[in-house]
């Protein structure tokens, strides 16, 4: 079953507007999640807000958001007031700029969302915008209220749709100068062996390359508990720290290639 759209609104470029829908491109719905239980009864433990001073429980209707204005004072803000702060960007993605896609570094990309037309009328305008961006290698920049905060967003073509990325703010991204420069150029023979080793280990990407082994172990543990049998410990070799004092990189690379070719032969 296709995921439900969690956001619907309009994509606007100058006088061209089309209705669009977004679904989250990633999910953690399949992750193992635990309840907090009372060990003695097996019942769930319920979390409640309590007044910091009096210690009495606070009803959900009386819970409010407050901004501290002093050591013992705060301003209470209602949800309606917060929703109205950036009203224009809650349902309209108004494209402000286009930039070369390669100019936006990966470190600025936060959370991806799939975007598709939400009605037949806007499908043609959507397709034209997407095709023009794809042919020009451009990405669109705009602003949008998502997750209760106005964020900078980047939109790029992907297949027959668009992908909208929320962007990290500039003050969230740290500078990175990389490693210190080497004293000399890489050895040509070592470089050739590294490239050969890369070739030996190159495979088409598949999702199982980034599977979570801890998740699989948790599911096995839960299944074993349900059957009232002790869970078997995974049979893994003892962890060893890799050697950090490689004396001869050529020797190490030669042995690595020989090992890879031996495994492939088997």
RATAUR-V782868 format. One record per residue. N is the residue number from 1. RES is the residue in three letters. PSI is psi as a letter, one per 20 degrees, with the letter a starting at -180 (none if undefined). NEAR is the number of other C-alpha atoms within 12 Angstrom. Layout:
n=N res=RES psi=PSI near=NEAR
n=N res=RES psi=PSI near=NEAR
//
This chain:
n=1 res=UNK psi=p near=3
n=2 res=UNK psi=q near=7
n=3 res=UNK psi=q near=16
n=4 res=UNK psi=q near=15
n=5 res=UNK psi=p near=19
n=6 res=UNK psi=i near=17
n=7 res=UNK psi=p near=29
n=8 res=UNK psi=q near=26
n=9 res=UNK psi=b near=29
n=10 res=UNK psi=p near=31
n=11 res=UNK psi=p near=42
n=12 res=UNK psi=p near=28
n=13 res=UNK psi=o near=24
n=14 res=UNK psi=d near=13
n=15 res=UNK psi=j near=10
n=16 res=UNK psi=p near=20
n=17 res=UNK psi=p near=27
n=18 res=UNK psi=q near=33
n=19 res=UNK psi=p near=29
n=20 res=UNK psi=r near=36
n=21 res=UNK psi=q near=32
n=22 res=UNK psi=q near=32
n=23 res=UNK psi=q near=27
n=24 res=UNK psi=p near=25
n=25 res=UNK psi=i near=23
n=26 res=UNK psi=q near=16
n=27 res=UNK psi=q near=12
n=28 res=UNK psi=k near=11
n=29 res=UNK psi=h near=9
n=30 res=UNK psi=i near=11
n=31 res=UNK psi=q near=16
n=32 res=UNK psi=p near=17
n=33 res=UNK psi=q near=12
n=34 res=UNK psi=q near=11
n=35 res=UNK psi=q near=13
n=36 res=UNK psi=p near=13
n=37 res=UNK psi=q near=13
n=38 res=UNK psi=o near=11
n=39 res=UNK psi=h near=10
n=40 res=UNK psi=h near=8
n=41 res=UNK psi=h near=9
n=42 res=UNK psi=j near=10
n=43 res=UNK psi=q near=11
n=44 res=UNK psi=q near=13
n=45 res=UNK psi=p near=14
n=46 res=UNK psi=p near=10
n=47 res=UNK psi=p near=12
n=48 res=UNK psi=q near=13
n=49 res=UNK psi=p near=17
n=50 res=UNK psi=q near=15
n=51 res=UNK psi=p near=13
n=52 res=UNK psi=h near=9
n=53 res=UNK psi=g near=9
n=54 res=UNK psi=h near=9
n=55 res=UNK psi=j near=10
n=56 res=UNK psi=q near=11
n=57 res=UNK psi=q near=16
n=58 res=UNK psi=p near=17
n=59 res=UNK psi=q near=12
n=60 res=UNK psi=h near=12
n=61 res=UNK psi=h near=10
n=62 res=UNK psi=j near=13
n=63 res=UNK psi=p near=17
n=64 res=UNK psi=r near=18
n=65 res=UNK psi=p near=17
n=66 res=UNK psi=q near=16
n=67 res=UNK psi=p near=15
n=68 res=UNK psi=p near=12
n=69 res=UNK psi=i near=10
n=70 res=UNK psi=a near=9
n=71 res=UNK psi=h near=7
n=72 res=UNK psi=k near=10
n=73 res=UNK psi=q near=10
n=74 res=UNK psi=q near=13
n=75 res=UNK psi=p near=13
n=76 res=UNK psi=p near=17
n=77 res=UNK psi=p near=17
n=78 res=UNK psi=q near=17
n=79 res=UNK psi=h near=14
n=80 res=UNK psi=h near=14
n=81 res=UNK psi=g near=13
n=82 res=UNK psi=h near=21
n=83 res=UNK psi=h near=20
n=84 res=UNK psi=i near=18
n=85 res=UNK psi=g near=17
n=86 res=UNK psi=l near=20
n=87 res=UNK psi=g near=20
n=88 res=UNK psi=h near=19
n=89 res=UNK psi=j near=28
n=90 res=UNK psi=h near=27
n=91 res=UNK psi=j near=26
n=92 res=UNK psi=p near=28
n=93 res=UNK psi=n near=40
n=94 res=UNK psi=o near=31
n=95 res=UNK psi=p near=29
n=96 res=UNK psi=g near=22
n=97 res=UNK psi=q near=22
n=98 res=UNK psi=p near=26
n=99 res=UNK psi=q near=21
n=100 res=UNK psi=p near=20
n=101 res=UNK psi=h near=23
n=102 res=UNK psi=i near=15
n=103 res=UNK psi=i near=16
n=104 res=UNK psi=o near=24
n=105 res=UNK psi=q near=18
n=106 res=UNK psi=h near=17
n=107 res=UNK psi=h near=19
n=108 res=UNK psi=i near=25
n=109 res=UNK psi=p near=26
n=110 res=UNK psi=f near=23
n=111 res=UNK psi=p near=26
n=112 res=UNK psi=q near=27
n=113 res=UNK psi=p near=33
n=114 res=UNK psi=p near=32
n=115 res=UNK psi=p near=39
n=116 res=UNK psi=r near=37
n=117 res=UNK psi=q near=32
n=118 res=UNK psi=i near=26
n=119 res=UNK psi=r near=18
n=120 res=UNK psi=h near=14
n=121 res=UNK psi=g near=14
n=122 res=UNK psi=i near=23
n=123 res=UNK psi=h near=25
n=124 res=UNK psi=g near=21
n=125 res=UNK psi=g near=26
n=126 res=UNK psi=g near=32
n=127 res=UNK psi=h near=28
n=128 res=UNK psi=g near=22
n=129 res=UNK psi=g near=34
n=130 res=UNK psi=g near=32
n=131 res=UNK psi=g near=22
n=132 res=UNK psi=h near=19
n=133 res=UNK psi=g near=29
n=134 res=UNK psi=g near=25
n=135 res=UNK psi=h near=16
n=136 res=UNK psi=i near=18
n=137 res=UNK psi=k near=20
n=138 res=UNK psi=q near=24
n=139 res=UNK psi=q near=33
n=140 res=UNK psi=q near=37
n=141 res=UNK psi=p near=32
n=142 res=UNK psi=a near=31
n=143 res=UNK psi=q near=33
n=144 res=UNK psi=q near=34
n=145 res=UNK psi=o near=28
n=146 res=UNK psi=q near=31
n=147 res=UNK psi=l near=14
n=148 res=UNK psi=k near=18
n=149 res=UNK psi=p near=21
n=150 res=UNK psi=p near=27
n=151 res=UNK psi=q near=28
n=152 res=UNK psi=p near=30
n=153 res=UNK psi=q near=36
n=154 res=UNK psi=p near=42
n=155 res=UNK psi=p near=44
n=156 res=UNK psi=q near=39
n=157 res=UNK psi=q near=31
n=158 res=UNK psi=o near=24
n=159 res=UNK psi=c near=15
n=160 res=UNK psi=j near=21
n=161 res=UNK psi=a near=28
n=162 res=UNK psi=q near=34
n=163 res=UNK psi=p near=33
n=164 res=UNK psi=p near=39
n=165 res=UNK psi=p near=37
n=166 res=UNK psi=q near=33
n=167 res=UNK psi=q near=31
n=168 res=UNK psi=q near=24
n=169 res=UNK psi=q near=18
n=170 res=UNK psi=h near=15
n=171 res=UNK psi=i near=9
n=172 res=UNK psi=i near=12
n=173 res=UNK psi=p near=15
n=174 res=UNK psi=q near=12
n=175 res=UNK psi=q near=11
n=176 res=UNK psi=o near=9
n=177 res=UNK psi=i near=7
n=178 res=UNK psi=a near=8
n=179 res=UNK psi=q near=7
n=180 res=UNK psi=q near=8
n=181 res=UNK psi=q near=9
n=182 res=UNK psi=q near=9
n=183 res=UNK psi=h near=8
n=184 res=UNK psi=r near=8
n=185 res=UNK psi=q near=10
n=186 res=UNK psi=q near=15
n=187 res=UNK psi=p near=14
n=188 res=UNK psi=h near=12
n=189 res=UNK psi=g near=16
n=190 res=UNK psi=h near=19
n=191 res=UNK psi=g near=17
n=192 res=UNK psi=g near=17
n=193 res=UNK psi=h near=24
n=194 res=UNK psi=g near=24
n=195 res=UNK psi=h near=16
n=196 res=UNK psi=h near=20
n=197 res=UNK psi=h near=23
n=198 res=UNK psi=g near=16
n=199 res=UNK psi=h near=15
n=200 res=UNK psi=h near=19
n=201 res=UNK psi=j near=18
n=202 res=UNK psi=p near=12
n=203 res=UNK psi=q near=9
n=204 res=UNK psi=q near=9
n=205 res=UNK psi=p near=9
n=206 res=UNK psi=q near=9
n=207 res=UNK psi=h near=8
n=208 res=UNK psi=i near=9
n=209 res=UNK psi=i near=10
n=210 res=UNK psi=k near=10
n=211 res=UNK psi=q near=12
n=212 res=UNK psi=o near=16
n=213 res=UNK psi=h near=15
n=214 res=UNK psi=g near=14
n=215 res=UNK psi=g near=17
n=216 res=UNK psi=g near=16
n=217 res=UNK psi=h near=20
n=218 res=UNK psi=g near=21
n=219 res=UNK psi=h near=21
n=220 res=UNK psi=g near=21
n=221 res=UNK psi=g near=21
n=222 res=UNK psi=g near=20
n=223 res=UNK psi=g near=16
n=224 res=UNK psi=h near=16
n=225 res=UNK psi=h near=14
n=226 res=UNK psi=h near=12
n=227 res=UNK psi=i near=11
n=228 res=UNK psi=k near=10
n=229 res=UNK psi=q near=12
n=230 res=UNK psi=q near=13
n=231 res=UNK psi=q near=17
n=232 res=UNK psi=p near=16
n=233 res=UNK psi=p near=12
n=234 res=UNK psi=p near=14
n=235 res=UNK psi=n near=8
n=236 res=UNK psi=q near=9
n=237 res=UNK psi=q near=7
n=238 res=UNK psi=p near=7
n=239 res=UNK psi=p near=7
n=240 res=UNK psi=p near=8
n=241 res=UNK psi=p near=7
n=242 res=UNK psi=q near=7
n=243 res=UNK psi=p near=8
n=244 res=UNK psi=j near=10
n=245 res=UNK psi=l near=9
n=246 res=UNK psi=o near=11
n=247 res=UNK psi=g near=10
n=248 res=UNK psi=o near=12
n=249 res=UNK psi=h near=19
n=250 res=UNK psi=g near=21
n=251 res=UNK psi=g near=16
n=252 res=UNK psi=g near=20
n=253 res=UNK psi=g near=24
n=254 res=UNK psi=g near=21
n=255 res=UNK psi=h near=17
n=256 res=UNK psi=g near=21
n=257 res=UNK psi=h near=24
n=258 res=UNK psi=h near=18
n=259 res=UNK psi=g near=17
n=260 res=UNK psi=g near=20
n=261 res=UNK psi=h near=17
n=262 res=UNK psi=g near=12
n=263 res=UNK psi=h near=12
n=264 res=UNK psi=h near=11
n=265 res=UNK psi=h near=8
n=266 res=UNK psi=none near=7
//
